[in-house]
Amino acid sequence: MNCISMNCIIVANGNLLFTPRIKRLLEEADLIVAADGGATHLKQMDIAPHVIIGDMDSIHPDTRCFFEKKGTPIILHPSRKNQTDTDLCVEFAVKKGATTVTMIGVTGHRLDHTLANIFLLRRLCTLGVESRIIDANNDIYLVTDHLKLEGKKGDLLSVLPVSDKVTGLTLTGLEYPLEDAAISMGSSLGISNYFKKSWVTISVLTGVLLVTKSRD
């Protein structure tokens, strides 16, 4: 069994706000992977990725040249491919042994890309890799068993089924707790709950649950 933890941050080319939290996460990362144009975000923060992966269709030429001069490895893929650049980065991180994956810059104006990136969390769940997406307003998780989150009293939290049904849904530490509930896809029952305590737990017996900790 591999007991060594590896914290990976994947930076894509979507919306990204340079908050102190984001900078701290990058500084603490064991592996930073840039998905194509995500390298531009890192250049603006004066942080070098360990590798840049993609078809190089969205990276600015100056950014590519900058990191090439620094000796940053670039793994080039053809533009006609069956995976998005972010998907390729997830695959790379898993092969490198990442035990935790955080994706930033993976939400934005393209809803198809945003949804595809959210559902990459499902694959990581299946592989036993802790994972999340962070943007300016949300921390996003997919839960297939159990999740514990820290927050402040009043922090918003919503849960949505993304499988036909979720059973055994139990929520603790929230203003509106649930115990052994069943909810179906399309239900808004889990929207706009909020932290009552500093730690909350979310658990399910079957199904897949989308969890968002949000900031208005």
N, C-alpha and C positions, 0 to 999 in steps of 0.2 A: 504493500500500500504506500502511495506517495503522500507523505505528511508535510511536504514543503509547500507553503502557500505562495502563490504568485498573483499579484494584483495587476491586472491589465486595464489600461484606459484606451479605448478606441475613439479617435477624433475624426468625425466626418465633416462634410462641407455644408451642413445645414446651419440653422440659426444657432449662434453661440454667444452668450453674454459672458464677458471675462470678469466673473465675480471672484472675490477672495477664496470662496469655497472651491471653485473650479481650479484655480491656480494651486491651491493646497493639494487637491486630489492628484493633479498632475505631478507635483513635486514628490508625492509619496508613492507614485506608481513604480512597480518593478519593470513594467513593459509598456511603452507608449507606441501605439500603432496608428499611423495616419492613413485614412482612406482618401486617397487622391487629393482633392482640393482641401481636405481637412488640414493638410500641411500648412496652408496659408494662415489658418487660425493660430497654429503653433508658432509660426514665424513671428506673428504680431505679438505673441506673448514671450518671445525670446526663449522658447523651449524647443529643443530638438527631439524629434521622434526617434525611436530605435529603428524604425523601418517605415517606408511609404509603400502602400499597395494600391494598385488600380490600373485603369487604362490610361491615366494621365490626360483625361479630356477636360477636367475642371480645375486642375492645378495651374496657377499662374506661372508662365515661363520663368519669371524672375525668382519665384519661390523654388521651382525645381532646380534652377541653376544654383541658387544659394545653398540648398541642402546637398546637391551633388558635390559642390566644392568642399563642404564639411565632411564628405565621405559617408553620408547617410545612405544605407542600402535602399534601393528602389526595386520592388518586384513588379515588373510590368506585365500586364495582361492585355489581350486583344480587346478592342472595343466591342466586337461581336462575341458575347459570352453569355453563359446561362446563369450567372450570379452577379449581384450588385457588388460594388467595391466594398461596402460595409460587410456583406456576407463573406467575402473573401478574407476580410480582416478577422472576423469571428473564427473562421476556419483556421487561420494562421495562429490565433491566440490559443485555441484549443490544442492544436498540435504542439505548441510550445509548452503546454502544461499549465495554462492559466487556471487558477482556482476561483478567481473573482474577476468578472468583466463588467466594467462601467462604460457605457456608450454616451458620448456627448456630441453635439452638433448633428444629431440624427433625426431631428424634427424640423419642420419648416413648411414652406408653401406647398410642396408636393405631397398630397395626402397619401398617394400610393406608396411613395418611399417611406413616409412616416409609419404607415401601417406595416409595411414589410419589415422595417427595423424593429417595431414593437414585437412582431411575431418571431423575430430571431431570438427573443428571450425564451420562447417556448423550446427551441432546440437546446439552448443552454441549460434550461431546467431539466430536460430529459437526460443530458450528459452529467448532471449533478454539479454544474458550475453555477455559483451564485452570480446573479446578474441584475442589472438595472439600467434604466435610461434616465439621465438628468438633463433638464433644460431650464430655462429661466423661471418657469412657473410650476414645474412638476418633477417629482421623482416617480418613475413608472416601474412596476414589477409585474411579473406573471407568477401566480402561485398555483402549485399543484399539490401542495401538502401543508406547509407551515411557514409563516413569516412573522418576525418580530421587528417592530420599528420604534425608534425613539423620536420624540417630538415634544412640542410645548403645548400646554393646555390651550385649546382653541384651534390648533392646526387642523386643516381640512383633510379628510381622507374619504375616498370613494372606492367602492368595489363593484365590478361589473363582470358577469359571466361572459366568457368568450368561447364556451362550449355549449352544447344544447342545454345542459343543466349542470348546476353545481349542487352537490349534496353535502350534508354535514358541515355547513358553513357556521363557524363560530367566531365571533368578534368579541374581544375583551379590551378594556381600557378606553372604550369610546363612549360618547354620550348616549348612543343608541346601540346597545350590545345585541348580539344574536347568539343563539345556542342551537346547534344541530339543525339549521334551517336549510331548506331547499329552494333555490331560485333558478329561473330559466333565463336563457338569453333573451334580451329585450326588456327585462324587468329593470325598473329604475329604483328599486327598493334600496340599493346600496349607495345611492348618490348623496353627497354632501353630509356625511357624518363628520364628527370632529373629535379630536383628542380630549379626553377627560382626565387622563393620567399621562405621565411622561413616557410610558411604554405601552404599546398596544400589540396584541397578537391577532393574527388572522390565520385560520386553519380550515382546510376542506378535506372531505373524505374522497370525493370523486369530482372530476371536472377540472376546468382551468379558469382561474379568476384573474382579471386585470385589476391591479391595485394602483391608485394614484394618490400620492401625498402632494397636495397642491397649495400654491400661494397665489392669492388673487392679485 
